[in-house]
Amino acid sequence: MPEGDTILRIRHRLADALAGQALAVSAPSARGKATGVERLDGAVLERIETHGKHLMLACGDLVLHSHLGMSGSWQLYRHGERWRRSRNSAWVVLSGERHEAVQFGGPTQSLAHTCAGDRRRAANRAAVGA
């Protein structure tokens, strides 16, 4: 199982490669599609945080939560570089200007609204009387 220091290294590698960029997002496997990660397509990766062994990738009002468990991994590739695993086994692919970050496996991948997004939506509903 990846430990905290491993998660921090992953965070730094992903941030160096993708932070501040608009992402092209795909979900080659059914597991990735089921979590709705493709809703992140076109969003800018604003920040990446860690909470213990949890990795949180924030894109506007949405955050991708990843926990790698015993068997999951995030792998970073340059565009066009051959992956070490099959494309069909990837849960999510985050493509930036020069790199692709690919999550394979793990017990947790979910997409949720950020607290800031929840507050903004509530204020908008109140403003329009919804």
Secondary structure, 3 states (H helix, E strand, C coil): CCCHHHHHHHHHHHHHHHCCCECEEECCCHHHHHCCHHHHCCCECCEEEEECCEEEEEECCEEEEEECCCCCEEEEEECCCCCCCCHHHEEEEEECCCEEEEEECCCEEEEEECHHHHHHHHHHHHHCCC
